[in-house]
Amino acid sequence: MTFLFWSSVGFVFYAYFGYPALLFVLARSLGRPVRRAPMTPSVSFIVAARNEVSRIRAKIENTLGLDYPTELLEIIIASDASDDGTNEIVREYEPRGVRTVVSLERKGKEFAQFQAIRSARGEILVFSDAATQLEPEGVRRIVQNFADPGVGCASSVDRVIDADGLPSGEGAYVRYEMFLRSLESRIGSVVGLSGSFFAARREVCDPWPVDLPSDFNTLLNTIKRGLRGVSDATAVGIYRDLSSPAAEYQRKVRTVTRGLRSLQRNLQLLNPLHHGLAAWQVLSHKLCRWLVPFALIGALVSSVILAPGSSLFAAFAAAQIFCYAASAYVISTSARVTGLWKVLPFFVLVNLSILGAWIDLLRGRRAVTWQPSRRN
């Protein structure tokens, strides 16, 4: 039990702190800067939408306001069988160059994106969603990464705020993820893209399985082609946090379940003999993170068993139980909290959802269709 406790704690520490520390050390000696340069390739800007009547107009106006040559920017709204008036709003913008590609049957986000890709004309494909607002220079900045021939895809950084415009628990977690991506970019490839705003060369979007998450699959395609994905701190996607803990739980379960399926189909990427540093990054950032819930359970169970005979382990057990109980209270009541008490409940919620994703995977459940998350 003692070994189980310390190995579980060590595993969690490695996943969240040890891996970033090693990245930081490697970045100082193995840094691979991205050769960014001003360029304006033809771009197809694809927005996936499913019943976005309340947000699609703002998204289109935001996209039309991008500082990019109009003749080189193709805007496509990929509608996943929307039936709430979204398609009619999009058609109002056809005189201004906005196209809509409508799936007649609801088959999911990736299928809608695939339909748009088939009709897209751009050299670079940029993907976004209806909830994300971009700065005017967003597209111009993100395509500069493709001046480097070794870059296959590029991700924005996410900025998440709450209803008051302040950083949220989700936002703090996202900032950690963005910091991690920046380190990964400095030595090799990121291991995840922001589904809300990312860009890719057309060739790394093939194949495009409609039952796997497009952001993660595009990154895996990039690595398999010997290219790298990078994070661009100058390209920012802004969106609000989710409207409820239940919504965040369901979104995360769906995201992780599909991510696990993607990795399951691409296990060869974990072979360091073929993919070197990228294999270690995928293993550490993705698989280790997805195994953290089991380590947390191991730490809790072992400390409770050891508590009767050790004041040290009794303290460890009490601290864990208190943190989980307090997090459960914050999550269940949506209490307004600050500081650590914003981050800890979100950490607990994330790991509960990862555990739920493993259960769904083992049960063979699939998530193809989608319902966009409602945000504050």
C-alpha positions, 0 to 999 in steps of 0.5 A, a space after each residue: 500500500 505504501 508503494 501504491 501511494 507513493 507511485 500514484 502520487 509520483 505518477 500524478 506529479 509527473 503528468 502535471 509537473 514532471 513532464 513540463 519540467 523536462 520539456 523546459 530543460 530540453 527546450 534550452 538545449 534542443 530548441 527548434 524555433 518556428 521560421 515564421 514570416 509574413 505570407 498570404 496563402 489562399 485560406 478556406 475558413 471553415 466554421 462547423 455549426 449545429 443549431 447556432 442561431 443565437 451565435 452564428 451572426 456574431 461569428 460571421 461578422 467577426 470573420 468578415 472583419 478579419 484583416 486578410 485579403 478578401 480575394 484570398 479568404 474563403 468563408 464556409 459555414 459547415 452546417 450539421 443539419 441545422 434546423 433552427 434558422 442557422 442556415 437562413 442567417 448564413 444565406 443572408 451573407 452570401 452576397 458578401 462571399 459567405 458560403 454554406 455547406 449543409 449536411 442533410 442528415 445529422 452526422 456530426 461535426 467532423 462529417 460537416 467539416 469533411 463536406 466543407 473540405 471537399 468544396 474548399 479551394 484554399 491552400 491552408 484550411 482554418 477551422 473554428 467554431 461559432 462560440 469563438 471570437 478572433 482578433 482581426 489579425 488572427 488568421 494573418 498571424 496563424 498562417 505565418 507559421 506555414 512559411 516553415 516547411 516543417 510545420 503541418 498544422 498550427 494552433 491558436 492559444 485559448 483565452 477563457 473568461 467567465 460571464 464577468 469577463 474574468 478568468 474562470 476555473 476552466 480558464 486557469 486550466 486552459 492557461 496551463 495547457 497553453 503553457 505546456 503547448 508552448 514548451 512542446 512547440 519549442 522542442 518539437 510538436 504540440 500534442 493537441 490543437 485547439 478545436 476552436 481555432 487551428 490551421 492546417 496544410 490541406 495535405 495533413 487533412 487527409 484522411 479525415 475520419 468522420 468519427 474521430 476528433 478533427 483537431 487531434 486527428 489532424 495533429 496525428 496525421 501531421 506527426 505521421 507525415 514527419 511534420 510538426 504542429 506548433 502553438 502560436 501565442 500571437 493567434 488568440 481564440 476567445 470564448 466564455 466558459 461553459 454554462 454549467 459543471 454538467 455541461 463541462 462534464 459531458 463535453 469532456 467525456 465526449 472529447 476524451 472518449 474520442 481522443 482515446 479512440 484516435 490514439 487506439 487507432 494510431 498506437 504506432 505513434 507511441 513507438 519512439 524508434 519510429 517517431 522519436 521525441 513525438 512518441 514521448 510527447 504523445 505518451 506523456 501529454 495524452 496517455 499519462 494524463 488520461 491515466 491520472 484518475 486511476 492514480 488519484 484513486 490509488 492514492 486515496 485508497 492506499 492512504 485510507 488503508 494505511 491511515 489507522 497505523 500512521 498519522 502521516 497517511 491519516 493526514 494525507 487521507 483527510 486532506 484528499 477527502 476534504 479536497 474532494 468533498 469541497 470540490 463536490 460542494 462547489 460543483 453541485 452548488 455552482 458556488 462562486 469561489 476564487 483562487 485555488 477553489 476555482 481550479 481544484 473543482 475543475 481539476 476534479 471535474 476533469 478527472 471524473 470526466 476522464 474516468 467516465 470516458 474510459 467507462 464509455 470506451 470499455 462499453 463500446 459507446 461512440 459519440 459521433 453526433 454533437 451538440 455544441 456546448 452552451 457558454 455563458 
